[in-house]
Amino acid sequence: MLIGYISDENHSALCGAVVEFRQGDRSWTLTSSPAGALYGDLPEGDYEAIACCAGFGSKRTRVTVTTDHPHLFRLLSDGFLGYMWPNWCR
């Protein structure tokens, strides 16, 4: 079953990202495909999800897994974004 997709701040797919889904004392660990898709055999319901990928900050959130609505995970890169000096100072 398609659980969701994981991408960076530019909406580019993250391959090899790891997402752990916790429900009570049970947990499932999924790894994203080259397209950023997360596939797994999770029962429908509410979960705590922890996502991480090398070069990106980790994320912890609550998600509801259903068969008809894939969840979108977005991780922010550890690098700098934007200009290092304001563009208007030229």
Secondary structure per residue as TSV (DSSP state, phi and psi in degrees):
chain	resnum	aa	ss	phi	psi
A	1	M	-	360.0	138.8
A	2	L	E	-76.5	117.4
A	3	I	E	-87.8	-40.1
A	4	G	E	173.0	-167.8
A	5	Y	E	-129.9	149.8
A	6	I	E	-127.4	134.3
A	7	S	E	-145.3	172.6
A	8	D	-	-91.6	-173.2
A	9	E	T	-66.5	-16.0
A	10	N	T	-98.0	12.1
A	11	H	S	66.8	23.2
A	12	S	-	-88.6	135.9
A	13	A	B	-61.1	142.9
A	14	L	-	-107.3	115.5
A	15	C	T	-89.1	134.4
A	16	G	T	83.4	9.5
A	17	A	-	-70.6	145.0
A	18	V	E	-110.4	131.4
A	19	V	E	-127.6	124.8
A	20	E	E	-103.6	129.4
A	21	F	E	-108.0	125.6
A	22	R	E	-117.7	136.8
A	23	Q	E	-142.8	105.0
A	24	G	T	64.9	-126.5
A	25	D	T	-96.8	9.8
A	26	R	E	-106.2	151.0
A	27	S	E	-147.3	151.9
A	28	W	E	-130.1	137.1
A	29	T	E	-115.8	124.3
A	30	L	E	-119.3	147.4
A	31	T	E	-117.3	136.2
A	32	S	-	-75.2	149.2
A	33	S	-	-80.2	173.7
A	34	P	T	-57.9	-24.5
A	35	A	T	-87.3	2.2
A	36	G	S	82.3	8.0
A	37	A	E	-81.8	144.8
A	38	L	E	-114.5	115.0
A	39	Y	E	-113.0	139.8
A	40	G	-	-170.7	169.5
A	41	D	-	-105.1	69.4
A	42	L	-	-97.8	137.6
A	43	P	-	-67.0	148.1
A	44	E	S	-61.2	145.3
A	45	G	E	151.4	-171.5
A	46	D	E	-94.0	138.1
A	47	Y	E	-138.3	157.3
A	48	E	E	-97.1	127.3
A	49	A	E	-114.8	134.0
A	50	I	E	-122.2	117.4
A	51	A	E	-112.9	141.7
A	52	C	E	-151.9	154.5
A	53	C	-	-157.9	142.0
A	54	A	T	-57.4	132.6
A	55	G	T	87.1	4.1
A	56	F	B	-134.1	152.4
A	57	G	-	-73.3	146.9
A	58	S	-	-78.5	165.4
A	59	K	E	-142.8	138.7
A	60	R	E	-125.0	128.8
A	61	T	E	-153.0	166.0
A	62	R	E	-102.1	134.5
A	63	V	E	-133.0	154.0
A	64	T	E	-110.6	117.1
A	65	V	E	-89.0	124.5
A	66	T	-	-134.8	161.7
A	67	T	S	-76.6	-20.3
A	68	D	S	-107.7	2.7
A	69	H	-	-141.9	93.4
A	70	P	-	-66.0	141.2
A	71	H	E	-86.4	144.0
A	72	L	E	-105.7	120.7
A	73	F	E	-105.0	137.1
A	74	R	E	-129.2	126.8
A	75	L	-	-110.0	145.6
A	76	L	-	-97.8	137.7
A	77	S	B	-70.4	156.5
A	78	D	S	-77.1	-14.7
A	79	G	S	-79.0	173.1
A	80	F	-	-77.1	149.4
A	81	L	-	-121.9	146.2
A	82	G	S	80.8	-164.1
A	83	Y	-	-81.2	144.9
A	84	M	S	-82.4	-19.8
A	85	W	S	-132.6	137.1
A	86	P	-	-55.8	134.6
A	87	N	G	-65.4	-28.1
A	88	W	G	-77.3	-5.6
A	89	C	G	-83.5	3.5
A	90	R	-	-69.5	360.0
